[in-house]
Amino acid sequence: MATYDLTYKQKGVTGPRKIYLGGNNESALNRLKHLEDKVAAQTDKLDQIAVMLNELSKTKSTSWNYIRV
């Protein structure tokens, strides 16, 4: 079994990057727009999943009453 010294500084590992979205420059506005688009797409997907789960729970809850012992 291999052991690793996690306290040793690794070369080439930068860690998380800080990206500042503020400012009036074009690239920051593009990054912010892209991030907003990704969040909106994820929201739409989660809404669709919630609708499907609600429909599934309605069909399963009516059939569950007959299976109870």
Legacy VTK file of the C-alpha trace (Angstrom):
# vtk DataFile Version 3.0
C-alpha trace
ASCII
DATASET POLYDATA
POINTS 69 float
0.000 0.000 0.000
1.406 3.394 -0.963
1.684 6.253 1.497
1.732 9.895 0.508
3.122 12.905 2.320
0.285 15.420 1.939
2.287 18.172 3.621
4.867 18.237 0.808
4.413 21.115 -1.662
3.598 19.650 -5.055
4.914 21.248 -8.194
2.494 22.138 -10.937
-0.582 22.173 -8.728
-2.138 25.605 -8.719
-5.291 24.962 -6.727
-8.522 26.805 -7.383
-8.349 29.803 -9.654
-9.928 33.106 -8.755
-11.815 34.660 -11.618
-13.198 38.097 -10.999
-16.475 38.682 -12.780
-16.798 42.350 -11.971
-15.594 45.227 -14.061
-16.566 46.746 -17.344
-14.265 44.807 -19.633
-15.711 42.637 -22.385
-14.250 39.296 -21.253
-15.679 39.651 -17.739
-19.124 40.398 -19.161
-18.857 37.403 -21.510
-17.870 35.141 -18.606
-20.777 36.400 -16.543
-23.235 35.904 -19.426
-21.922 32.376 -19.991
-22.281 31.580 -16.293
-25.846 32.923 -16.236
-26.703 30.803 -19.297
-25.327 27.679 -17.628
-27.327 28.358 -14.456
-30.498 28.919 -16.488
-29.962 25.660 -18.389
-29.440 23.744 -15.141
-32.593 25.336 -13.697
-34.609 24.208 -16.711
-33.258 20.664 -16.405
-34.027 20.530 -12.689
-37.547 21.808 -13.317
-38.098 19.042 -15.872
-36.781 16.439 -13.435
-39.077 17.752 -10.696
-42.107 17.556 -13.003
-41.252 13.987 -14.020
-40.733 12.939 -10.395
-44.061 14.495 -9.380
-45.861 12.645 -12.164
-44.131 9.419 -11.219
-44.981 9.832 -7.554
-48.652 10.407 -8.415
-48.834 7.186 -10.439
-46.891 5.196 -7.865
-48.809 6.560 -4.881
-52.151 5.390 -6.283
-50.828 1.895 -6.981
-49.102 1.787 -3.571
-52.422 1.789 -1.736
-53.280 -1.611 -3.231
-49.943 -3.212 -2.366
-49.944 -2.384 1.354
-50.161 -5.352 3.654
LINES 1 70
69 0 1 2 3 4 5 6 7 8 9 10 11 12 13 14 15 16 17 18 19 20 21 22 23 24 25 26 27 28 29 30 31 32 33 34 35 36 37 38 39 40 41 42 43 44 45 46 47 48 49 50 51 52 53 54 55 56 57 58 59 60 61 62 63 64 65 66 67 68
